[in-house]
């Protein structure tokens, strides 16, 4: 498990490589964070090999003719670019997730539409799924180890504890946890209030992608009250 404390910079402009496959060859995805000053217009370069995902972590973003708030997600199909503008008023922090280009690419014509957090339907060819989940105080989950996918979590609000093979670690807003395929992990919200987190999953190949993403699994566990 990789823990990156204070992964989201507080000032703009800023850019950080959070998870770099060049430095960590075993990971399945590259994660970067960028903080844009209010009103700045940005065009992301296309990724020919696979889709990529943009997640709003703070501030507001104008993209695809609408305004996105923290926790909302944009999926982009292979080969596409993305133009967006940070809404005036406060800096906008963006997380970008790109799967490593070491497997068969998704078909170039695959349709991966923009999605709002909480309603993400994973395309049958997508390698990345991202969603936002709010936990009640004390709620948590501990999924079985997944040998075919990396998972990650960015805490947006509240305090929590992440459980890894080397013990428990405290999490605070802006912290990132990245769990490589096959590693066990768990998560528990703190007792003092709701906790909101971005959850993501990166599969090894498009063939292993399925329609049940990380957020769906978490919601299913919470609904069954399997963890208290």
C-alpha positions, 0 to 999 in steps of 0.5 A: 500500500502506498500512502501519499499524505497531503497529496492535494496542493493548497495553492495554485498553480501546482502540479504533482505526480502522485503515482508514477509508473516510471518510479513504481513499475508494479502499478497499473496507473499513473495519477497526477494532481493539478491545481488551476488558478480561477479562470484558467483554461486548460487542454489535456493532451490525448492518450492514444492507448487507453481512456483517462479520467479527470476528477474534481477534488476541489473548486469547480470546473466548466467542461462539456457545457456544464459545471462540475463540483468536487467529487464529480468525474469525467471519462474520456475515450482513447485518443480524445483530448479534453478542454476545460476551464477553472470557474472563477472564485477559488482554485480548482484541484484536478486528479487525472488517472491514466492506465499504463499502456502495457496491455491491449488498448480499448477499441478507439471507437469505444464510447465512454461518456462523461459521468456524474459522481454517483451514477458511473456506469463502467463501459465494457471496455473501460479500464478505469472506474472512479466514483465518490462515496460518503460514509456515515460515522464509523462505517467501513469496508474490507474487500477481498484482495483483487489480483486483477486490479489496483485501487485508490482512494482520495479523502475529500472530507472528514477523518478516517483510518486505512488498514493495510498489511503493515497496520492502520494509518490515519487519513485526513482530507487531501490524503491519497491511498494507492493499493496494488493488485493482490494487496489487502486493505480496509477503510473505516470512517471516523466517529465524528461525522460523515466522510467523503472519499473518491474511490477508483479501480484500475484493471490490468486489462480491458478483458478483466473489466466488469460492471461492478466498480469499487464504489458499487462494492462498497455500497453493497457492503454498507447496505448489508451492514457487514462491517460495523 
